[in-house]
Amino acid sequence: MGIDCMSDAQAATTEHYDTIIVGAGISGIGSAYHLQHQCPDRSFLILEGLESFSGTWLTHKYPGIRSDSDLYTFGYRFKPWTGTPIATAKEILKYIGEVIEENHLGPHIRYQHWINTASWSSEDQLWTIRCERRDTSETVVLTCNFLWMCQGYYRHSEGYTPDWEGMDDFEGEIVHPQTWPEDLDYKGKRVVVIGSGATTATIVPAIAGDCEHVTVVQRSPTYFIPGRNENPLADQLRLLEIDEHWIHEIVRRQVLYFQNEFTRHCEEQPEAAKEELIRGVRQYLPEDYDMDTHFTPKYRPWQQRVAFVPDGDIFKGISEGKAGMVTDEIDRFTPAGILLKSGMELEADIILTATGFNLCVLGDIEFSVDGKPIDFSNTVTYRGMMFTGVPNMVWIFGYFRASWTLRVDLIGDFVCRLLNHMRDKGVRSVVPVLRPEDQDMPRLNWIDPDNFNPNYLLRSMDLLPKRGTSREWQHTQDYWREKDEFPKIDLDDQVFKYG
C-alpha cells in the first residue's frame, strides 16, 4: 500500500471527529451503534475502503457462502434474528443493512476511503488519518481524538495459496474462493478442492450437483458439527407468538449455554468429545466409509475452529458419489491436475485452493506515534483490544470458539464507558501501561498454539502483539468469563495512563 506524498496543506480541508471507526463490516456497524446510543454527544465517522458495507459478506462471492456460526449469537444482541440459525451471505447483508437504516448510520459512512497512514501526536492529543479515495484518487486528511479499529483481520484482496511446484504447468483454472470470478463455469467439469475447512464444507455441496465430480484433497482431517439448520426453541416460541426481542434473547442465552458446555467438555474430556464429533459425521456416510483416514483429526477438538454443517450437506454429497475425499499431501501440480505424494494423480479442469487467508494486522496501515513507526509485535496487548505505547486506540478481534460479534458488543460497552469516563475526568488521552507487577512477566506469542493453532495465525504470529501471563494482558478467547469481567474493569486501575 503506497503512501501519498501530497502535503496536508495540498489535501482537502482537514475534518475533525471525536471518534473514527475503521471498517463498515459487522464489527464497525455494531461499534457505531453502541457509540451512537451510549455516547450521543460525540461526533463520529466510519471509514470503509470497499464500495459498500459488510466486509466479508460483500467480498466473498463463492457459491453457497454462508455463516459457520449461528445468527442468534453472530447477530447483534440489540437486533433480533428471525431466520434460520445458519444464514446465507445475502441474508446477513440484508440484516446489516437494516441495522444501518434503522439507526440512521448511513450518513456517517464514507465508502472507498482507503487509509494509508495513522499518526498520533502527543502534543495535539490527536490522530491524523490520511486516506486515498478509491473513486477519485483524492487524498483526504482527517483527525480524531479516538480511533476504533474494526477493519477485520485478513486481507480482502487476496487469499492464501501455497506456492506448489508446477502450478504454471496446470492447463486448467486455479481459483481461490476469496477471489471467485463471476464467470467461472464449473458445470460438467472435474473439480478438485484443496483444503478441508468451513469454505470447503460450503462450496462442495453448492457445486457438486453441477460438476462431473468434486474431489476434496486434505492434508489432514478436521472437525465438523452436522445438524439441522433450525432452532426448535425459537420455532416453539414463535408458535406461542412471543415477541421477537424476547425470542432472540432467550435463544441467544440457550446457544451460549450449550456452547460453553461443549467447550468445557472438549477441554475436560477431549477423547469423548472427539468420538462424539466423529459419530455425528459417521451417521451421514456409508457404513464402510474410512472414517479413520478422512474424518479423524490428529488434534483435540477446538484447537482449531469447528464448523457447523447444516443438514450434513457435504457428507450427503460424498455418500451420493457426487464428491469424494482424498487425504494426502500434494507433491506438485501437473498439466492435467495434481500429483500426490502417494503417487496418485488427480485430473482436474478446475482447482479451487480453499487454503485460508492472509492475516492482516490492523489493515496494513502505517501507524506512528510522535513520528516513530509502531511495530505492533513489540507491544503487549491489553485484553486483546489495546496495545502498550499506542494511545486512544482500540482493536476489535473477536472470538474463535464463539461468534465474533459477541466481542463486538462487549468491546462496544467498554469503549463507550471509557470515553465517558475520560470526559468526566477531563482528560484527552489514555494508553495501557505495564504496572510494576507486570514488568518482569514473560512476553509470549499472541495466543498459545497448544490452545488454538489455525495455520493463518501460526504463519503470521511474528506480526502480532505479545501477550503476558495474566488475563489483563491476553486475548483469552473466553467469552463466558469476559462477559462478566469487562463490565467490572476498573478504569482507574494503574494499567490506564491518562493525559
C-alpha distance (Angstrom), angle and dihedral (degrees) to the residues before:
residue distance angle dihedral
M1 . . .
G2 3.78 . .
I3 3.81 126.5 .
D4 3.78 117.6 -125.2
C5 3.79 107.9 -127.6
M6 3.80 94.6 -154.3
S7 3.81 110.9 123.4
D8 3.77 121.1 -117.2
A9 3.78 89.2 -112.5
Q10 3.80 90.7 58.9
A11 3.78 93.1 48.9
A12 3.77 125.4 82.7
T13 3.80 117.3 -74.7
T14 3.79 109.6 -66.8
E15 3.80 113.6 -108.9
H16 3.79 122.4 -152.6
Y17 3.81 129.9 -147.5
D18 3.77 131.7 174.8
T19 3.82 90.3 -128.9
I20 3.79 133.6 14.5
I21 3.79 118.1 -161.1
V22 3.81 114.8 -157.5
G23 3.79 112.5 -146.1
A24 3.81 134.5 26.2
G25 3.79 96.3 -141.3
I26 3.77 126.0 111.0
S27 3.83 90.7 -67.0
G28 3.79 96.9 47.8
I29 3.80 96.5 45.6
G30 3.80 91.7 47.2
S31 3.80 91.2 48.4
A32 3.81 91.2 49.3
Y33 3.80 89.8 52.7
H34 3.81 91.8 53.9
L35 3.80 92.7 44.9
Q36 3.80 91.9 49.5
H37 3.80 93.7 49.2
Q38 3.80 101.5 36.3
C39 3.82 100.0 34.8
P40 3.82 102.7 31.1
D41 3.82 92.9 159.8
R42 3.81 93.5 64.2
S43 3.78 127.5 90.7
F44 3.78 115.9 -134.9
L45 3.78 142.7 177.2
I46 3.81 132.3 -162.1
L47 3.81 115.9 -144.1
E48 3.81 116.6 -158.7
G49 3.79 125.3 -178.7
L50 3.82 94.6 -158.1
E51 3.78 127.5 73.1
S52 3.80 94.3 -107.2
F53 3.80 143.7 9.1
S54 3.83 134.8 -75.8
G55 3.82 103.0 53.2
T56 3.81 109.1 -150.1
W57 3.79 92.8 28.3
L58 3.79 89.9 55.1
T59 3.80 100.6 42.5
H60 3.80 100.5 41.5
K61 3.81 109.1 82.1
Y62 3.78 103.5 162.8
P63 3.82 118.4 129.1
G64 3.78 116.7 -82.3
I65 3.82 95.2 11.6
R66 3.81 107.1 178.4
S67 3.78 142.6 147.5
D68 3.78 120.5 -81.7
S69 3.81 90.6 -156.8
D70 3.78 127.0 65.5
L71 3.79 114.0 -98.7
Y72 3.80 94.4 -132.7
T73 3.81 86.8 73.5
F74 3.82 100.2 20.8
G75 3.79 87.3 53.7
Y76 3.79 118.5 74.6
R77 3.78 120.8 -86.0
F78 3.81 89.4 -125.8
K79 3.81 98.1 51.2
P80 3.83 118.3 62.0
W81 3.79 117.6 -130.5
T82 3.79 112.4 -140.2
G83 3.81 103.6 176.3
T84 3.79 135.4 74.9
P85 3.84 115.5 -52.5
I86 3.82 94.5 -112.1
A87 3.80 108.1 52.8
T88 3.80 136.3 -166.5
A89 3.79 122.2 -117.7
K90 3.80 88.8 -108.1
E91 3.80 91.4 56.0
I92 3.80 92.4 47.4
L93 3.82 91.2 48.8
K94 3.78 89.2 52.5
Y95 3.82 91.2 49.1
I96 3.82 94.0 51.0
G97 3.80 90.3 44.6
E98 3.79 89.7 55.1
V99 3.82 90.6 52.2
I100 3.81 89.6 52.7
E101 3.80 93.0 47.6
E102 3.80 97.6 42.1
N103 3.80 92.3 50.4
H104 3.83 97.1 39.0
L105 3.79 92.3 -121.3
G106 3.81 95.4 143.1
P107 3.84 96.1 88.8
H108 3.81 89.0 54.0
I109 3.83 94.5 58.6
R110 3.82 125.4 89.1
Y111 3.79 111.5 -167.6
Q112 3.83 127.2 -156.8
H113 3.79 91.2 25.9
W114 3.81 105.6 138.4
I115 3.80 113.3 -166.0
N116 3.79 116.1 -137.7
T117 3.80 102.7 170.9
A118 3.79 139.4 12.3
S119 3.81 116.7 -167.1
W120 3.80 127.3 -174.4
S121 3.80 120.4 -152.4
S122 3.81 116.5 -161.5
E123 3.79 89.5 -166.3
D124 3.81 93.0 56.5
Q125 3.81 95.3 28.5
L126 3.80 88.6 -135.5
W127 3.78 142.8 116.8
T128 3.80 116.1 -130.4
I129 3.79 113.7 -154.2
R130 3.78 122.0 -162.9
C131 3.82 115.8 -162.7
E132 3.74 137.7 178.8
R133 3.79 116.3 -140.6
R134 3.78 104.8 -134.0
D135 3.80 92.8 -155.8
T136 3.82 97.4 51.6
S137 3.86 105.1 15.7
E138 3.80 86.4 -126.4
T139 3.81 119.3 149.1
V140 3.80 113.6 -125.0
V141 3.79 123.2 -165.2
L142 3.80 120.8 -161.6
T143 3.79 134.9 172.0
C144 3.77 130.6 -155.0
N145 3.77 141.0 170.6
F146 3.80 95.1 -133.9
L147 3.80 132.4 28.8
W148 3.80 120.0 -152.3
M149 3.81 111.0 -167.3
C150 3.83 111.4 -152.3
Q151 3.80 98.2 148.5
G152 3.80 97.0 122.8
Y153 3.77 128.4 -118.1
Y154 3.80 108.5 -92.0
R155 3.78 137.2 59.9
H156 3.82 110.5 -99.3
S157 3.80 94.9 -162.9
E158 3.80 96.2 66.5
G159 3.78 140.1 12.1
Y160 3.77 126.0 -138.8
T161 3.80 115.1 -90.1
P162 3.82 120.5 170.7
D163 3.79 116.0 -126.6
W164 3.79 100.6 -112.3
E165 3.77 120.1 -173.7
G166 3.78 114.3 -101.9
M167 3.80 98.6 20.1
D168 3.81 90.3 134.0
D169 3.80 89.2 54.5
F170 3.81 94.3 61.1
E171 3.80 109.7 106.4
G172 3.80 96.2 -157.6
E173 3.81 131.5 65.1
I174 3.80 125.5 -70.6
V175 3.80 113.6 -157.2
H176 3.78 132.4 177.5
P177 3.83 109.2 -149.1
Q178 3.81 91.4 -132.7
T179 3.82 89.6 66.5
W180 3.81 98.7 35.2
P181 3.83 111.5 174.2
E182 3.79 114.6 -128.2
D183 3.80 92.2 -135.8
L184 3.82 98.0 50.8
D185 3.80 107.2 136.9
Y186 3.80 111.3 -157.6
K187 3.81 98.6 157.2
G188 3.78 111.6 128.3
K189 3.81 90.6 -0.8
R190 3.79 132.3 127.6
V191 3.80 106.4 -115.7
V192 3.80 129.0 -169.4
V193 3.79 117.7 -164.1
I194 3.81 116.2 -161.2
G195 3.80 113.4 -152.8
S196 3.78 137.5 39.7
G197 3.79 107.2 -134.8
A198 3.78 133.8 106.5
T199 3.82 93.2 -67.4
T200 3.79 92.0 57.0
A201 3.81 90.9 45.4
T202 3.80 87.7 54.6
I203 3.80 101.6 43.0
V204 3.81 100.3 42.8
P205 3.83 98.2 61.5
A206 3.82 90.1 41.0
I207 3.82 94.6 57.1
A208 3.82 105.2 23.1
G209 3.80 94.8 89.5
D210 3.82 91.4 57.0
C211 3.82 99.2 42.3
E212 3.76 128.5 80.5
H213 3.80 85.1 -124.8
V214 3.81 139.4 -29.0
T215 3.80 121.4 -142.9
V216 3.80 120.7 -167.4
V217 3.81 114.6 -151.3
Q218 3.78 114.3 -162.1
R219 3.79 129.5 175.4
S220 3.80 89.7 -150.3
P221 3.83 135.9 -3.5
T222 3.79 125.6 -95.8
Y223 3.80 135.8 -155.8
F224 3.79 124.9 -99.5
I225 3.79 135.1 179.4
P226 3.81 110.7 -145.6
G227 3.78 119.1 -165.7
R228 3.77 147.8 131.1
N229 3.79 115.0 -60.4
E230 3.77 92.9 -125.7
N231 3.77 141.2 83.8
P232 3.82 110.4 -135.5
L233 3.80 92.6 -162.7
A234 3.80 92.1 55.2
D235 3.80 91.0 47.0
Q236 3.81 91.3 49.9
L237 3.80 93.1 48.9
R238 3.81 90.5 50.3
L239 3.80 89.8 53.0
L240 3.79 86.2 55.9
E241 3.84 89.0 51.1
I242 3.79 93.5 -120.8
D243 3.80 115.2 171.9
E244 3.82 111.9 -91.1
H245 3.82 92.0 -125.8
W246 3.80 89.3 57.8
I247 3.81 91.8 45.5
H248 3.81 91.3 50.6
E249 3.81 92.9 51.4
I250 3.80 95.7 43.2
V251 3.80 94.7 47.1
R252 3.81 91.2 42.5
R253 3.81 89.3 56.4
Q254 3.78 91.7 46.4
V255 3.81 92.7 51.7
L256 3.80 92.2 46.6
Y257 3.79 91.1 49.5
F258 3.80 92.3 52.4
Q259 3.82 91.9 44.4
N260 3.78 90.3 53.0
E261 3.79 91.9 48.8
F262 3.79 91.8 48.4
T263 3.81 93.4 47.6
R264 3.79 91.3 50.4
H265 3.81 90.5 46.5
C266 3.82 89.8 53.7
E267 3.80 90.9 51.2
E268 3.80 97.5 43.9
Q269 3.81 100.4 35.1
P270 3.81 106.4 21.1
E271 3.80 96.0 161.8
A272 3.81 92.9 51.4
A273 3.81 91.0 46.7
K274 3.80 90.2 48.3
E275 3.80 92.4 53.8
E276 3.82 91.7 47.4
L277 3.80 91.8 52.5
I278 3.80 92.7 47.4
R279 3.81 90.4 47.1
G280 3.81 89.2 54.2
V281 3.82 90.6 57.3
R282 3.83 94.3 40.6
Q283 3.80 92.5 63.4
Y284 3.82 90.3 66.4
L285 3.81 96.2 49.6
P286 3.82 134.4 70.8
E287 3.80 115.3 -82.0
D288 3.82 93.6 -112.7
Y289 3.82 95.2 45.9
D290 3.83 114.3 134.8
M291 3.81 98.3 -112.9
D292 3.82 93.9 163.6
T293 3.80 92.4 61.7
H294 3.79 102.2 37.5
F295 3.82 109.0 25.8
T296 3.81 107.4 25.4
P297 3.82 108.6 92.8
K298 3.80 121.7 -153.1
Y299 3.80 93.7 -138.1
R300 3.78 127.4 70.6
P301 3.82 119.9 -99.5
W302 3.82 115.9 -78.7
Q303 3.78 97.1 18.7
Q304 3.80 80.1 110.7
R305 3.78 129.3 22.1
V306 3.82 116.9 -76.0
A307 3.80 113.3 -141.3
F308 3.78 123.8 -147.4
V309 3.82 112.9 -129.2
P310 3.82 110.3 -155.6
D311 3.78 112.2 -133.5
G312 3.82 89.4 -12.5
D313 3.80 88.9 -86.4
I314 3.82 98.8 164.0
F315 3.82 91.1 49.3
K316 3.79 91.3 49.9
G317 3.81 88.7 54.8
I318 3.80 89.9 53.4
S319 3.80 91.7 47.4
E320 3.81 91.1 50.5
G321 3.81 92.3 50.8
K322 3.81 94.9 -114.5
A323 3.81 91.7 113.5
G324 3.79 136.1 25.0
M325 3.81 138.7 -163.2
V326 3.80 126.4 -132.2
T327 3.79 118.6 -176.0
D328 3.78 108.4 -160.5
E329 3.79 142.9 101.7
I330 3.79 124.6 -93.7
D331 3.78 115.8 -113.6
R332 3.81 97.2 -177.8
F333 3.79 145.2 -43.5
T334 3.80 117.8 -95.8
P335 3.82 131.0 -164.2
A336 3.81 88.5 -97.6
G337 3.80 100.5 40.1
I338 3.81 137.5 -70.7
L339 3.80 131.5 -19.6
L340 3.80 112.4 -150.1
K341 3.79 125.5 -150.4
S342 3.80 89.4 -112.4
G343 3.80 87.7 63.7
M344 3.82 95.3 -106.9
E345 3.81 116.2 133.2
L346 3.79 119.5 -150.7
E347 3.78 113.9 -155.8
A348 3.78 116.4 -146.7
D349 3.78 143.7 170.6
I350 3.81 92.3 -160.3
I351 3.81 129.9 24.8
L352 3.81 117.5 -161.4
T353 3.81 114.3 -160.0
A354 3.81 102.8 -152.5
T355 3.78 87.6 171.6
G356 3.79 101.8 133.9
F357 3.77 135.7 -101.5
N358 3.78 142.0 -75.9
L359 3.77 115.2 -98.3
C360 3.78 112.2 -122.9
V361 3.80 114.8 -160.0
L362 3.79 109.4 -146.5
G363 3.76 96.2 -24.2
D364 3.83 97.4 -60.9
I365 3.81 86.2 -82.1
E366 3.81 117.4 155.3
F367 3.80 104.8 -120.7
S368 3.77 126.3 -168.3
V369 3.80 137.8 175.4
D370 3.80 116.3 -150.5
G371 3.80 90.7 -18.1
K372 3.81 95.9 -49.7
P373 3.84 117.5 114.4
I374 3.80 115.5 -118.2
D375 3.78 117.6 -125.8
F376 3.79 101.4 -165.0
S377 3.79 91.7 -162.8
N378 3.82 87.0 68.5
T379 3.79 93.3 54.4
V380 3.80 128.3 82.7
T381 3.77 118.0 -129.6
Y382 3.79 122.0 -123.3
R383 3.82 105.0 -143.6
G384 3.81 90.5 -32.2
M385 3.81 92.5 -69.7
M386 3.83 110.3 73.3
F387 3.81 132.2 39.8
T388 3.78 133.6 -142.6
G389 3.79 111.4 -106.2
V390 3.82 94.3 17.9
P391 3.82 112.5 102.8
N392 3.80 127.9 -153.3
M393 3.78 97.0 3.2
V394 3.79 135.1 116.8
W395 3.83 127.2 -174.2
I396 3.78 123.1 -155.8
F397 3.78 113.5 -140.8
G398 3.78 110.4 163.9
Y399 3.78 134.8 -152.0
F400 3.79 129.1 -69.3
R401 3.81 97.2 -161.7
A402 3.79 95.8 40.9
S403 3.79 134.9 30.3
W404 3.80 116.1 -58.9
T405 3.79 92.2 -131.2
L406 3.79 94.6 62.0
R407 3.78 87.9 72.9
V408 3.80 91.6 45.6
D409 3.79 88.2 62.3
L410 3.83 94.1 44.8
I411 3.81 94.1 48.1
G412 3.80 90.2 43.5
D413 3.80 90.3 58.7
F414 3.81 91.4 45.2
V415 3.81 95.8 49.5
C416 3.79 93.5 47.4
R417 3.80 90.9 48.9
L418 3.81 89.4 48.2
L419 3.81 93.4 49.5
N420 3.80 92.1 48.9
H421 3.81 89.9 47.4
M422 3.81 90.7 52.7
R423 3.80 90.4 49.8
D424 3.80 91.2 50.8
K425 3.83 91.5 48.1
G426 3.78 91.6 47.8
V427 3.83 93.4 -125.0
R428 3.80 129.1 135.6
S429 3.77 105.0 -157.3
V430 3.79 143.1 36.5
V431 3.79 131.3 -173.0
P432 3.81 129.9 175.7
V433 3.81 114.2 -117.5
L434 3.77 133.0 -175.0
R435 3.79 110.5 -103.3
P436 3.82 120.2 -134.3
E437 3.80 90.4 -96.7
D438 3.83 90.2 52.0
Q439 3.80 98.6 51.8
D440 3.81 97.4 90.8
M441 3.79 99.6 37.8
P442 3.83 116.1 121.5
R443 3.80 117.5 -96.5
L444 3.79 106.4 -129.6
N445 3.79 135.4 -179.2
W446 3.82 117.4 -77.4
I447 3.79 90.4 -97.5
D448 3.79 134.0 11.1
P449 3.83 106.0 -105.8
D450 3.79 89.8 -149.1
N451 3.80 86.9 60.4
F452 3.81 99.6 43.1
N453 3.79 125.9 -3.6
P454 3.82 117.9 170.2
N455 3.79 112.3 164.2
Y456 3.81 95.6 -117.3
L457 3.82 89.5 61.3
L458 3.79 95.4 43.1
R459 3.83 91.3 50.0
S460 3.81 92.4 54.0
M461 3.80 104.6 30.0
D462 3.81 90.4 117.1
L463 3.81 90.0 64.5
L464 3.79 96.6 52.8
P465 3.82 129.1 87.5
K466 3.79 119.1 -96.8
R467 3.79 126.0 -106.8
G468 3.76 130.0 -143.9
T469 3.78 132.9 -141.9
S470 3.81 99.1 -98.8
R471 3.80 124.4 73.6
E472 3.82 93.0 -112.4
W473 3.79 89.6 64.5
Q474 3.81 98.7 46.7
H475 3.77 142.3 74.2
T476 3.80 91.1 -130.8
Q477 3.83 99.3 -173.6
D478 3.80 86.2 -139.9
Y479 3.80 108.8 126.5
W480 3.77 92.6 169.8
R481 3.81 92.1 62.7
E482 3.80 97.3 33.0
K483 3.81 92.2 55.8
D484 3.81 86.9 63.9
E485 3.81 97.6 34.9
F486 3.82 100.9 48.6
P487 3.83 96.6 61.0
K488 3.82 88.7 50.7
I489 3.81 97.1 51.2
D490 3.81 107.1 131.6
L491 3.80 104.4 -128.7
D492 3.81 89.7 -162.2
D493 3.79 93.2 56.0
Q494 3.82 116.1 126.4
V495 3.79 88.3 -108.9
F496 3.82 89.2 76.3
K497 3.79 115.7 70.1
Y498 3.80 111.5 -168.0
G499 3.77 128.3 -161.1
